[in-house]
């Protein structure tokens, strides 16, 4: 075998190993609201479905417009279109945001690029006994372009803030869902 044959064989083996790892990683996850699976199909005698918990998770009230964007996205992420009624759990949060210029035009000093960073420190509370069953912190950073036109720049900031809020709500939701799954009452 020549040296190029060894390199080709090594790259094929590396690609195969990476594909195998990706398959193994995919086996440990699944849709958040899907029924638990067994080797013969869906298991209906295990924990209640998370779909039964839709509309049962409240999110604390918002104090600012940034909080409201995050709150709306998180309520939708956790409950879908179902209105919250008789909540069993509540997510309490503190959102911080930072709009930071990352690049300026040479010569003029006008900002040309920026990033909007939003972070949420959250706590998941079981309302029946007031116990904290989950807590953590997540963040989202959204880059965007700025220019010398005031309206366009302000619109870009607002769009970046809304996108950061949606991404952050998705990340907090993905952290909260496994806790809710563990908490789901046994059927």
PyMOL commands that set and color helices and strands:
alter all, ss='L'
color gray80, all
select helices_A, chain A and resi 3-27+50-53+65-79+150-183
alter helices_A, ss='H'
color red, helices_A
select strands_A, chain A and resi 37-38+41-42+57-59+89-104+111-126+131-145
alter strands_A, ss='S'
color yellow, strands_A
deselect
rebuild
show_as cartoon
